[in-house]
Amino acid sequence: MPQRVPAGNEWGDRWAYSRAVKSGNVIEVAGTVGSGDSAYEQARAALEKILDALAQLGAGPGDVVRTRLFVVDPEKNGEDVGRAHGEVFGDVMPASAMLGITGLVDKQYLVEIEATAVV
């Protein structure tokens, strides 16, 4: 039976999803946003939520094998999001993609991050 970490937000309850799910030795972390005024602050906050969910399932940053960074206006925000990602995963260097998007669930958000870990 998969282990789950609740999303802990209004969307998780309304749209029926978990922050993270562990099945066997694989952990998938759902798209995660964070608060803050800048893309950097939002990325750091989202990454902290991701690390917390991973910890609840017995994993850490070193177990992350893939990330996906969904960035509104990557020409403006991509460098800041990449810097935050590098601060967390600089020694891990997971496979990653940064995708430019037109918007997220709320216009205040500039970045959403997903992660996959193997433990």
Long-range contacts (C-beta under 8 A, 24 or more apart in sequence): 3-57, 5-53, 5-56, 5-57, 11-105, 19-49, 19-53, 20-50, 20-53, 20-54, 20-56, 20-57, 22-57, 22-58, 22-59, 22-119, 25-118, 25-119, 26-116, 26-117, 26-118, 27-54, 27-57, 27-59, 27-63, 27-115, 27-116, 27-117, 27-118, 27-119, 28-114, 28-115, 28-116, 29-53, 29-54, 29-114, 29-115, 29-116, 29-117, 30-114, 31-70, 31-112, 31-113, 31-114, 32-112, 32-113, 32-114, 32-115, 33-104, 33-105, 33-106, 33-109, 33-111, 33-112, 33-113, 34-111, 38-80, 38-110, 39-71, 39-72, 39-76, 39-77, 39-80, 39-81, 39-110, 39-111, 40-80, 40-81, 40-83, 40-84, 42-109, 42-110, 42-111, 43-69, 43-80, 43-81, 43-84, 43-85, 43-111, 43-113, 44-84, 44-87, 44-88, 46-111, 46-112, 46-113, 47-84, 47-85, 47-88, 47-113, 50-113, 50-115, 51-88, 54-115, 54-117, 57-119, 58-119, 59-117, 59-119, 61-88, 61-89, 61-92, 62-91, 62-92, 63-117, 63-118, 63-119, 64-89, 64-92, 64-94, 64-115, 64-116, 64-117, 65-94, 65-95, 65-116, 65-117, 65-118, 66-94, 66-95, 66-96, 66-115, 66-116, 67-94, 67-95, 67-96, 67-97, 67-113, 67-114, 67-115, 67-116, 68-96, 68-97, 68-99, 68-113, 68-114, 68-115, 69-96, 69-97, 69-98, 69-99, 69-111, 69-112, 69-113, 70-99, 70-101, 70-104, 70-111, 70-112, 70-113, 70-114, 71-98, 71-99, 71-100, 71-101, 71-110, 71-111, 72-100, 72-101, 72-102, 72-103, 72-104, 72-109, 72-110, 72-111, 73-100, 73-110, 74-98, 74-99, 74-100, 75-100, 77-110, 77-111, 81-110, 81-111, 85-113
